[in-house]
Amino acid sequence: MNKFCQSCGMPMKKDPQGGGTNSDGTKNTDYCSYCYQQGAFKNPDFTAKQMQDFCIVKMQEMGMPKFIGWLFTRNIPRLKRWKNS
């Protein structure tokens, strides 16, 4: 299992479902359940920048300063989902 979701960068241990699901219902160890369900991305049209902005907003909703959100999301463009985009 990857240590971090390869779409949003969230630590996989923080995923309450322990990972996303493939189309056959098996667990996907690359992507979290917030990003990947039933073999498809939940936001298929997102760019890496849109995912970064989305995650920063979610972290701000949880009480984190915007700067900390940026620090945690700055590597999103280097993750597996976005590498070849």
N, C-alpha and C positions, 0 to 999 in steps of 0.2 A: 504494500500500500504506500502511495505517496504521502509524504508528510503534510503537503499543502495541496489544496484543490488547484488543478492545472488550468482553471478558468478564472477564478476570483482571488486565489491566493489564501483563502481562509484555512487555518489549521484543520486538518481532517478530524482531529480528535474533538473539535468543537461541533462537528456535525451531529445533530441528535439522531440521524438515521444511519450514520456510519458510512456514508457515501451515496452517490446517485445510483440509478438502476439502468441496466441495459434493456434492450427491447424484449429480451426473453425473461426479464424479471430478476436476473442475477445482479449482484452488487458490482458497481463500477468503482474501482479504486483510484481512478485518475481525477474524478470530478465529484464535488459535493452534491447533496440532494437539493440544495438551493439552485444549483446551476444545471443539473442534468437529471432528467427523469424519463423512464421508458425509452431509452436509446436516443434521446434528442435534447438539445440545449433548450432551456426555458426561454432564453432571449436570443434566438438564432441570428437576429440581425444586428446585435450589438457589435461595436468595434471595441478594441482594447481600451481606448480612451473613454468610451461610454461605460464600460464595465468599471473602470477606475472611478469615474464620477459617481456612478450608482453606489459603489461600495463606500465611498467617502461619505455620502449622504446617510447611508445606513449606520455607519459608525458614529456620525454626529447625532443621529437619533438615539444612540445608546449612550450619549454623553461625552464622546471623545472630541477633543478639539480638531478642527479641520486639518491642521498641520500634521497631527499624529495620524489621521486617516490617510493623508498623502504619503507619509513615510511607509505605512503598512501596504500601500497599493502601488508604490512606484515600480515594482518589478512585474506587474501584471503583463506588460507587453512581451516579457521574456518567457512566459509560461507556455506550456505545450499547445494550448488552444490557439494562441495568438502568434506564435513564433513565425509561421510562414505567411502571415497576413500582409 
